[in-house]
């Protein structure tokens, strides 16, 4: 699954339209559509604002969900929460 598809998945998980989501992430409708159609890639400011509204940015970027509080990360990824 692409970054574009994961952005859309997170937006839908949060129950937002492209317009609503884009506004909260600091972009207009067309930019949001470009991100979801894999025509452009979001910058760090967009991702920072997305995280603030509950987007799992680690998932958007890597395809791996962030661990929830109290869960340890195992496997190839070092560290614990």
N, CA, C and O atoms as a printed pandas DataFrame, in Angstrom:
     atom_number atom_name residue_name chain_id  residue_number  x_coord  y_coord  z_coord
0              1         N          UNK        A               1    0.853   -1.178    0.000
1              2        CA          UNK        A               1    0.000    0.000    0.000
2              3         C          UNK        A               1    0.897    1.240    0.000
3              4         O          UNK        A               1    1.916    1.271    0.690
4              5         N          UNK        A               2    0.527    2.232   -0.753
5              6        CA          UNK        A               2    1.315    3.456   -0.900
6              7         C          UNK        A               2    1.040    4.460    0.219
7              8         O          UNK        A               2    0.059    4.340    0.953
8              9         N          UNK        A               3    1.918    5.441    0.334
9             10        CA          UNK        A               3    1.712    6.546    1.270
10            11         C          UNK        A               3    0.369    7.208    0.963
11            12         O          UNK        A               3   -0.394    7.522    1.876
12            13         N          UNK        A               4    0.086    7.416   -0.308
13            14        CA          UNK        A               4   -1.175    8.051   -0.716
14            15         C          UNK        A               4   -2.381    7.269   -0.193
15            16         O          UNK        A               4   -3.324    7.858    0.335
16            17         N          UNK        A               5   -2.349    5.965   -0.337
17            18        CA          UNK        A               5   -3.460    5.131    0.129
18            19         C          UNK        A               5   -3.583    5.172    1.649
19            20         O          UNK        A               5   -4.691    5.147    2.185
20            21         N          UNK        A               6   -2.443    5.234    2.347
21            22        CA          UNK        A               6   -2.495    5.281    3.810
22            23         C          UNK        A               6   -2.994    6.631    4.304
23            24         O          UNK        A               6   -3.669    6.696    5.331
24            25         N          UNK        A               7   -2.674    7.726    3.585
25            26        CA          UNK        A               7   -3.226    9.032    3.955
26            27         C          UNK        A               7   -4.746    8.979    3.850
27            28         O          UNK        A               7   -5.454    9.426    4.752
28            29         N          UNK        A               8   -5.229    8.441    2.770
29            30        CA          UNK        A               8   -6.683    8.336    2.577
30            31         C          UNK        A               8   -7.306    7.449    3.658
31            32         O          UNK        A               8   -8.354    7.781    4.213
32            33         N          UNK        A               9   -6.662    6.333    3.948
33            34        CA          UNK        A               9   -7.169    5.421    4.978
34            35         C          UNK        A               9   -7.267    6.121    6.335
35            36         O          UNK        A               9   -8.264    5.968    7.042
36            37         N          UNK        A              10   -6.248    6.878    6.695
37            38        CA          UNK        A              10   -6.271    7.600    7.970
38            39         C          UNK        A              10   -7.351    8.674    7.974
39            40         O          UNK        A              10   -8.041    8.848    8.978
40            41         N          UNK        A              11   -7.506    9.391    6.872
41            42        CA          UNK        A              11   -8.562   10.406    6.781
42            43         C          UNK        A              11   -9.926    9.769    6.963
43            44         O          UNK        A              11  -10.761   10.282    7.709
44            45         N          UNK        A              12  -10.156    8.660    6.287
45            46        CA          UNK        A              12  -11.444    7.974    6.395
46            47         C          UNK        A              12  -11.659    7.405    7.800
47            48         O          UNK        A              12  -12.777    7.416    8.315
48            49         N          UNK        A              13  -10.582    6.910    8.413
49            50        CA          UNK        A              13  -10.675    6.389    9.783
50            51         C          UNK        A              13  -11.134    7.486   10.735
51            52         O          UNK        A              13  -11.876    7.227   11.683
52            53         N          UNK        A              14  -10.687    8.712   10.478
53            54        CA          UNK        A              14  -11.069    9.846   11.317
54            55         C          UNK        A              14  -12.421   10.437   10.917
55            56         O          UNK        A              14  -12.914   11.354   11.574
56            57         N          UNK        A              15  -13.016    9.921    9.854
57            58        CA          UNK        A              15  -14.352   10.347    9.448
58            59         C          UNK        A              15  -14.411   11.741    8.852
59            60         O          UNK        A              15  -15.387   12.464    9.055
60            61         N          UNK        A              16  -13.384   12.119    8.125
61            62        CA          UNK        A              16  -13.324   13.469    7.567
62            63         C          UNK        A              16  -13.389   13.452    6.050
63            64         O          UNK        A              16  -12.992   12.483    5.404
64            65         N          UNK        A              17  -13.899   14.546    5.495
65            66        CA          UNK        A              17  -13.846   14.748    4.055
66            67         C          UNK        A              17  -12.442   15.194    3.682
67            68         O          UNK        A              17  -11.647   15.547    4.553
68            69         N          UNK        A              18  -12.137   15.179    2.398
69            70        CA          UNK        A              18  -10.836   15.678    1.952
70            71         C          UNK        A              18  -10.672   17.155    2.306
71            72         O          UNK        A              18   -9.592   17.586    2.708
72            73         N          UNK        A              19  -11.735   17.915    2.157
73            74        CA          UNK        A              19  -11.676   19.349    2.471
74            75         C          UNK        A              19  -11.386   19.572    3.948
75            76         O          UNK        A              19  -10.499   20.353    4.295
76            77         N          UNK        A              20  -12.127   18.891    4.822
77            78        CA          UNK        A              20  -11.931   19.049    6.272
78            79         C          UNK        A              20  -10.517   18.648    6.674
79            80         O          UNK        A              20   -9.830   19.378    7.389
80            81         N          UNK        A              21  -10.100   17.500    6.213
81            82        CA          UNK        A              21   -8.785   16.970    6.576
82            83         C          UNK        A              21   -7.681   17.895    6.075
83            84         O          UNK        A              21   -6.758   18.234    6.816
84            85         N          UNK        A              22   -7.786   18.296    4.814
85            86        CA          UNK        A              22   -6.782   19.187    4.244
86            87         C          UNK        A              22   -6.669   20.488    5.017
87            88         O          UNK        A              22   -5.563   20.952    5.293
88            89         N          UNK        A              23   -7.806   21.081    5.368
89            90        CA          UNK        A              23   -7.787   22.339    6.122
90            91         C          UNK        A              23   -7.071   22.175    7.453
91            92         O          UNK        A              23   -6.273   23.027    7.842
92            93         N          UNK        A              24   -7.355   21.082    8.152
93            94        CA          UNK        A              24   -6.716   20.843    9.442
94            95         C          UNK        A              24   -5.222   20.561    9.300
95            96         O          UNK        A              24   -4.452   20.746   10.243
96            97         N          UNK        A              25   -4.823   20.111    8.112
97            98        CA          UNK        A              25   -3.409   19.826    7.860
98            99         C          UNK        A              25   -2.720   20.958    7.103
99           100         O          UNK        A              25   -1.573   20.823    6.675
100          101         N          UNK        A              26   -3.433   22.082    6.940
101          102        CA          UNK        A              26   -2.824   23.270    6.374
102          103         C          UNK        A              26   -2.770   23.343    4.857
103          104         O          UNK        A              26   -1.985   24.111    4.302
104          105         N          UNK        A              27   -3.602   22.547    4.175
105          106        CA          UNK        A              27   -3.614   22.590    2.711
106          107         C          UNK        A              27   -5.047   22.685    2.204
107          108         O          UNK        A              27   -5.999   22.430    2.943
108          109         N          UNK        A              28   -5.187   23.050    0.947
109          110        CA          UNK        A              28   -6.499   23.120    0.319
110          111         C          UNK        A              28   -6.919   21.766   -0.253
111          112         O          UNK        A              28   -6.181   20.783   -0.190
112          113         N          UNK        A              29   -8.111   21.753   -0.804
113          114        CA          UNK        A              29   -8.678   20.518   -1.353
114          115         C          UNK        A              29   -7.793   19.912   -2.439
115          116         O          UNK        A              29   -7.554   18.705   -2.435
116          117         N          UNK        A              30   -7.310   20.724   -3.359
117          118        CA          UNK        A              30   -6.519   20.170   -4.460
118          119         C          UNK        A              30   -5.227   19.531   -3.974
119          120         O          UNK        A              30   -4.842   18.472   -4.469
120          121         N          UNK        A              31   -4.564   20.144   -3.030
121          122        CA          UNK        A              31   -3.342   19.547   -2.485
122          123         C          UNK        A              31   -3.664   18.219   -1.808
123          124         O          UNK        A              31   -2.936   17.241   -1.978
124          125         N          UNK        A              32   -4.754   18.183   -1.042
125          126        CA          UNK        A              32   -5.145   16.944   -0.383
126          127         C          UNK        A              32   -5.426   15.855   -1.418
127          128         O          UNK        A              32   -5.022   14.705   -1.244
128          129         N          UNK        A              33   -6.111   16.220   -2.481
129          130        CA          UNK        A              33   -6.386   15.243   -3.539
130          131         C          UNK        A              33   -5.088   14.760   -4.177
131          132         O          UNK        A              33   -4.939   13.568   -4.443
132          133         N          UNK        A              34   -4.158   15.662   -4.425
133          134        CA          UNK        A              34   -2.875   15.256   -4.999
134          135         C          UNK        A              34   -2.148   14.266   -4.086
135          136         O          UNK        A              34   -1.548   13.303   -4.565
136          137         N          UNK        A              35   -2.202   14.501   -2.775
137          138        CA          UNK        A              35   -1.566   13.571   -1.840
138          139         C          UNK        A              35   -2.229   12.201   -1.904
139          140         O          UNK        A              35   -1.546   11.177   -1.904
140          141         N          UNK        A              36   -3.543   12.182   -1.959
141          142        CA          UNK        A              36   -4.270   10.911   -1.966
142          143         C          UNK        A              36   -4.208   10.187   -3.310
143          144         O          UNK        A              36   -4.434    8.978   -3.369
144          145         N          UNK        A              37   -3.910   10.901   -4.372
145          146        CA          UNK        A              37   -3.791   10.286   -5.701
146          147         C          UNK        A              37   -2.340   10.068   -6.093
147          148         O          UNK        A              37   -2.040    9.727   -7.238
148          149         N          UNK        A              38   -1.432   10.269   -5.128
149          150        CA          UNK        A              38   -0.001   10.017   -5.306
150          151         C          UNK        A              38    0.622   10.880   -6.404
151          152         O          UNK        A              38    1.534   10.447   -7.109
152          153         N          UNK        A              39    0.115   12.105   -6.535
153          154        CA          UNK        A              39    0.673   13.041   -7.506
154          155         C          UNK        A              39    1.682   13.979   -6.846
155          156         O          UNK        A              39    2.544   14.544   -7.520
156          157         N          UNK        A              40    1.573   14.142   -5.531
157          158        CA          UNK        A              40    2.509   14.937   -4.737
158          159         C          UNK        A              40    2.672   14.248   -3.391
159          160         O          UNK        A              40    1.867   13.400   -3.005
160          161         N          UNK        A              41    3.732   14.632   -2.684
161          162        CA          UNK        A              41    3.982   14.071   -1.360
162          163         C          UNK        A              41    3.925   15.180   -0.320
163          164         O          UNK        A              41    4.413   16.283   -0.563
164          165         N          UNK        A              42    3.334   14.897    0.833
165          166        CA          UNK        A              42    3.203   15.932    1.867
166          167         C          UNK        A              42    4.550   16.293    2.481
167          168         O          UNK        A              42    5.477   15.485    2.522
168          169         N          UNK        A              43    4.626   17.538    2.957
169          170        CA          UNK        A              43    5.842   17.979    3.643
170          171         C          UNK        A              43    5.720   17.708    5.141
171          172         O          UNK        A              43    4.695   17.213    5.612
172          173         N          UNK        A              44    6.758   18.034    5.870
173          174        CA          UNK        A              44    6.768   17.739    7.301
174          175         C          UNK        A              44    5.739   18.553    8.075
175          176         O          UNK        A              44    5.189   18.057    9.058
176          177         N          UNK        A              45    5.463   19.784    7.663
177          178        CA          UNK        A              45    4.458   20.595    8.354
178          179         C          UNK        A              45    3.089   19.927    8.261
179          180         O          UNK        A              45    2.365   19.856    9.254
180          181         N          UNK        A              46    2.732   19.439    7.080
181          182        CA          UNK        A              46    1.475   18.715    6.881
182          183         C          UNK        A              46    1.411   17.505    7.828
183          184         O          UNK        A              46    0.406   17.288    8.504
184          185         N          UNK        A              47    2.487   16.734    7.863
185          186        CA          UNK        A              47    2.511   15.538    8.709
186          187         C          UNK        A              47    2.449   15.898   10.192
187          188         O          UNK        A              47    1.833   15.183   10.982
188          189         N          UNK        A              48    3.082   16.994   10.563
189          190        CA          UNK        A              48    3.028   17.466   11.953
190          191         C          UNK        A              48    1.590   17.823   12.342
191          192         O          UNK        A              48    1.118   17.440   13.412
192          193         N          UNK        A              49    0.907   18.551   11.474
193          194        CA          UNK        A              49   -0.486   18.914   11.744
194          195         C          UNK        A              49   -1.391   17.683   11.717
195          196         O          UNK        A              49   -2.345   17.593   12.490
196          197         N          UNK        A              50   -1.093   16.744   10.834
197          198        CA          UNK        A              50   -1.868   15.506   10.771
198          199         C          UNK        A              50   -1.737   14.727   12.081
199          200         O          UNK        A              50   -2.723   14.205   12.602
200          201         N          UNK        A              51   -0.529   14.654   12.602
201          202        CA          UNK        A              51   -0.314   13.960   13.880
202          203         C          UNK        A              51   -1.129   14.607   14.991
203          204         O          UNK        A              51   -1.655   13.919   15.866
204          205         N          UNK        A              52   -1.231   15.926   14.952
205          206        CA          UNK        A              52   -1.964   16.655   15.988
206          207         C          UNK        A              52   -3.461   16.341   15.980
207          208         O          UNK        A              52   -4.128   16.518   17.000
208          209         N          UNK        A              53   -3.997   15.881   14.854
209          210        CA          UNK        A              53   -5.425   15.540   14.800
210          211         C          UNK        A              53   -5.669   14.041   14.916
211          212         O          UNK        A              53   -6.795   13.576   14.738
212          213         N          UNK        A              54   -4.611   13.282   15.216
213          214        CA          UNK        A              54   -4.787   11.863   15.483
214          215         C          UNK        A              54   -4.334   10.909   14.399
215          216         O          UNK        A              54   -4.584    9.707   14.495
216          217         N          UNK        A              55   -3.675   11.415   13.372
217          218        CA          UNK        A              55   -3.156   10.546   12.320
218          219         C          UNK        A              55   -1.927    9.812   12.829
219          220         O          UNK        A              55   -1.063   10.411   13.469
220          221         N          UNK        A              56   -1.848    8.529   12.549
221          222        CA          UNK        A              56   -0.661    7.736   12.878
222          223         C          UNK        A              56    0.356    7.982   11.763
223          224         O          UNK        A              56    0.365    7.278   10.754
224          225         N          UNK        A              57    1.206    8.984   11.956
225          226        CA          UNK        A              57    2.149    9.392   10.925
226          227         C          UNK        A              57    3.175    8.291   10.647
227          228         O          UNK        A              57    3.607    8.121    9.507
228          229         N          UNK        A              58    3.561    7.553   11.672
229          230        CA          UNK        A              58    4.483    6.436   11.434
230          231         C          UNK        A              58    3.864    5.467   10.437
231          232         O          UNK        A              58    4.547    4.984    9.534
232          233         N          UNK        A              59    2.586    5.182   10.592
233          234        CA          UNK        A              59    1.892    4.283    9.674
234          235         C          UNK        A              59    1.844    4.876    8.269
235          236         O          UNK        A              59    2.091    4.173    7.290
236          237         N          UNK        A              60    1.530    6.155    8.167
237          238        CA          UNK        A              60    1.459    6.802    6.853
238          239         C          UNK        A              60    2.794    6.667    6.128
239          240         O          UNK        A              60    2.822    6.369    4.934
240          241         N          UNK        A              61    3.885    6.882    6.829
241          242        CA          UNK        A              61    5.205    6.876    6.197
242          243         C          UNK        A              61    5.733    5.462    5.954
243          244         O          UNK        A              61    6.272    5.175    4.885
244          245         N          UNK        A              62    5.580    4.586    6.935
245          246        CA          UNK        A              62    6.233    3.271    6.850
246          247         C          UNK        A              62    5.294    2.105    6.575
247          248         O          UNK        A              62    5.732    1.049    6.118
248          249         N          UNK        A              63    4.017    2.287    6.850
249          250        CA          UNK        A              63    3.088    1.165    6.740
250          251         C          UNK        A              63    3.011    0.333    8.009
251          252         O          UNK        A              63    2.292   -0.665    8.058
252          253         N          UNK        A              64    3.754    0.741    9.043
253          254        CA          UNK        A              64    3.738    0.045   10.330
254          255         C          UNK        A              64    3.038    0.915   11.353
255          256         O          UNK        A              64    3.406    2.073   11.547
256          257         N          UNK        A              65    2.028    0.360   12.008
257          258        CA          UNK        A              65    1.289    1.108   13.029
258          259         C          UNK        A              65    2.177    1.397   14.217
259          260         O          UNK        A              65    3.017    0.578   14.590
260          261         N          UNK        A              66    1.992    2.560   14.810
261          262        CA          UNK        A              66    2.689    2.914   16.040
262          263         C          UNK        A              66    2.141    2.058   17.166
263          264         O          UNK        A              66    0.939    1.798   17.215
264          265         N          UNK        A              67    3.003    1.614   18.073
265          266        CA          UNK        A              67    2.506    0.828   19.201
266          267         C          UNK        A              67    1.667    1.703   20.129
267          268         O          UNK        A              67    1.906    2.904   20.260
268          269         N          UNK        A              68    0.696    1.086   20.759
269          270        CA          UNK        A              68   -0.106    1.829   21.723
270          271         C          UNK        A              68    0.644    1.895   23.041
271          272         O          UNK        A              68    1.600    1.149   23.252
272          273         N          UNK        A              69    0.221    2.770   23.914
273          274        CA          UNK        A              69    0.888    2.949   25.200
274          275         C          UNK        A              69    0.987    1.622   25.938
275          276         O          UNK        A              69    0.006    0.886   26.047
276          277         N          UNK        A              70    2.170    1.323   26.440
277          278        CA          UNK        A              70    2.369    0.119   27.221
278          279         C          UNK        A              70    2.808   -1.073   26.409
279          280         O          UNK        A              70    3.223   -2.081   26.982
280          281         N          UNK        A              71    2.732   -0.997   25.085
281          282        CA          UNK        A              71    3.180   -2.108   24.257
282          283         C          UNK        A              71    4.644   -1.943   23.923
283          284         O          UNK        A              71    5.120   -0.828   23.709
284          285         N          UNK        A              72    5.353   -3.044   23.878
285          286        CA          UNK        A              72    6.762   -3.010   23.481
286          287         C          UNK        A              72    6.855   -3.256   21.997
287          288         O          UNK        A              72    6.065   -4.009   21.426
288          289         N          UNK        A              73    7.828   -2.614   21.375
289          290        CA          UNK        A              73    8.116   -2.853   19.969
290          291         C          UNK        A              73    9.103   -4.011   19.901
291          292         O          UNK        A              73   10.138   -3.990   20.569
292          293         N          UNK        A              74    8.788   -5.011   19.104
293          294        CA          UNK        A              74    9.653   -6.178   18.987
294          295         C          UNK        A              74   10.054   -6.387   17.541
295          296         O          UNK        A              74    9.521   -5.751   16.631
296          297         N          UNK        A              75   11.003   -7.290   17.344
297          298        CA          UNK        A              75   11.432   -7.585   15.985
298          299         C          UNK        A              75   12.617   -6.740   15.605
299          300         O          UNK        A              75   13.525   -6.528   16.410
300          301         N          UNK        A              76   12.613   -6.254   14.373
301          302        CA          UNK        A              76   13.736   -5.487   13.844
302          303         C          UNK        A              76   13.784   -4.056   14.372
303          304         O          UNK        A              76   14.793   -3.371   14.208
304          305         N          UNK        A              77   12.719   -3.605   14.994
305          306        CA          UNK        A              77   12.674   -2.239   15.498
306          307         C          UNK        A              77   13.019   -2.263   16.983
307          308         O          UNK        A              77   12.355   -2.943   17.764
308          309         N          UNK        A              78   14.046   -1.528   17.371
309          310        CA          UNK        A              78   14.482   -1.520   18.772
310          311         C          UNK        A              78   13.720   -0.512   19.586
311          312         O          UNK        A              78   13.218    0.483   19.064
312          313         N          UNK        A              79   13.637   -0.784   20.892
313          314        CA          UNK        A              79   13.037    0.186   21.806
314          315         C          UNK        A              79   11.713   -0.269   22.363
315          316         O          UNK        A              79   11.138   -1.262   21.916
316          317         N          UNK        A              80   11.248    0.452   23.325
317          318        CA          UNK        A              80    9.961    0.164   23.960
318          319         C          UNK        A              80    9.287    1.481   24.288
319          320         O          UNK        A              80    9.937    2.515   24.445
320          321         N          UNK        A              81    7.987    1.420   24.387
321          322        CA          UNK        A              81    7.215    2.616   24.715
322          323         C          UNK        A              81    7.094    2.725   26.201
323          324         O          UNK        A              81    6.479    3.665   26.703
